[in-house]
Amino acid sequence: MGTRSIPMSDQLLAVNELLTRKAYRRHEITGSRAARLLGRSLEQFMAYASEQGVPIISVSEAELVEDVRTPGACLEGVGRR
């Protein structure tokens, strides 16, 4: 089996995707920033991240437990002026 050559531009795109995905996974950049770096809409990036196994929503266990214990708490004060 021979070695397949990939044009440099494709290699750079692949590296950009890998580094962007890694930075997003580590919470070093936002989803919006990741989308811009990849030239995609936020919706496209979220679909891509999900397909790649990257969680698009990250909540700690403590936050999840608190949300379950106090449903609707996150909405307190919403709509009030």
N, C-alpha and C positions, 0 to 999 in steps of 0.2 A: 504494500500500500504506500503510495507516494505522499509527500508532504504537500499540503495545500497552501498556497500563498494568498494572503488577504491584503488588499490594498491598504496603505497606511491610513487613509481617511476612515476606513471601516474599523481599523484597530483603535484609532483614537476615539471614535464614537463608542466603541465597546468599553474602553477604559473609562470614558466620561460617564457612561451609564453605571458601571460598576462602582466608581467612586461616589457618584451622586446617591445611588441607592444605599451605599454603606453609610454615608453622612446622614441621610434621612433616618435610617434605622437606629443610629446612635443619638438621634435628637440634636445633631449639630446644625441642621438646617430645617426649615419648615417645608411642608408639602408644596406651598406656593413657590418657594425658592427652588426646590428640586425640579418642579415643572418648568420653570423658566430656564434653568440650566440645560434641560433636555429639549427645550423648544416645544413643549407640549402644554395643553391646558391643564388646570388642576384636576379636572375630571379624568382626563387621559392618564395623567400621572398616577392617580389613585387606582385606576383600573390596572395599570402596568405594575405598580407596586404590589397589589393584591395577587396578580398572576405570578409574580416572582416570590411570593411567600413572605413579603414584608408587611408586618401589621400596619394598617393605616390608622388605627386607633390604639393608643397605648395608655392603659390605666393601671395604677398600682393596685395590689390586692386590698390595701387599706382604703383607697378611694372607692373601690367597687363595693366593699362591705358597707361603707358609710352611705353610699348612694342607695343601696338596697334597704338599709335600715330607715332612711328618711326619704322616701320617694317624694318627688316634687320639691325638695329643698333647693335644688339648683334653680328652680323657677321663682323663688321668693324674691319679691321686689320687681319682677319683670312686668312691664306695662304700667308701673306706678310712676308718677311724677310728682 
